[in-house]
Amino acid sequence: MMKSKVKGLSYATVTNFRLGLKTQKNNELLLVIPNVNNRSAASKYVGRKVVCFHGKKKIVGKIVGTHGMNGVVRARFRKGLPGQILHTKVLVL
């Protein structure tokens, strides 16, 4: 596991895209932040920026809300992200 040396930074793992019954939203990701186990702890991260590194591209998004009761958060980006971004680490500022 990677640890951040700068205070206020943390890493999250991308678990999946946000899914509907028949749709998949490619511009929204579900993120799991370590040591965040409930909804109230996850709500403290709402409004923070998220940075994904895909190749040489730096893609910036924002945490817009929680997802469920187990501490998962939703991050929204302007454009859709590729499927290779799943199960990678992203930086939460």
N, C-alpha and C positions, 0 to 999 in steps of 0.2 A: 504494500500500500504506500502511495506517495503521501508525504507530509509537506505542508506548505510552511515556509520559513517566515513569511510575512504575516503579521497579525491581521485578522479580518479576511484572509483568503482561505478557501477550503476547496477540496475536490469532491465532485459528485460523479456517480456512475449513471450512464444512460441505460435505462432498462428497455424502453419501447417508445414508439410513437403513440400519440393519443389516438385511440381507436373508437369508432362508432360501431353500430351493428353491421353496416354494409360499407363503411367508409374508413379511411385512414387519413389523419391530418399530418402531412409531412412537415408542417412548420411548427408543430408542437411536440415536445419531448417530455417524457416522464423521467424524473431524476431521483435517485436515491442518495441522500447525503448521509455519511457515516455518523453514528451516534445520535441520529434524529429518529425517534421511535413513535411519536404521536403527532397529532394534528396541531396542537398548540406550539410545539417546538418547531414544526415546519413552517408555521405562519410567520415566524420571525424572519424568514428568508424571502418573503414576498417583497418584490420591488428591487431586489438585487440583480446585478448584471451577471450573465453567464457567457463564457468565452469557450468556443469549440475550435480546435485546431484540426483541420482536415487538409493534409498535405501542406502546402504553403499558404493556404487560405486561413484567415482568422475570421470566424463567424461569431457575431455578438448577438445575444438575445437577452431576454428579461424573464425573471420568474414572476408569473402572473397569479398563481394560486396553489392551493394544496389539492391533492388527489387522494381521496379515501381517508382512512383514519390511522394509517400506519406510518405517516411521516414522508410520504412521497410528494414531490412538488411538480408543477407543470411549468415548463419554460417555453416561451413563444419567440419565434424568429421571423424575420421579414420574408425570407424565401424558404422553400422546402429544403430539407437536408437529405443527403444520400443515405442509403441503408447501411453503408460501411461505418456509420457513426455509432451504431448500436453496440453496447457493452464496452464503450471506451470511457475514459475519464475526461471530464470537463472542469474548467476552473470557475468557481463561484466567487465573485468579488464582493 
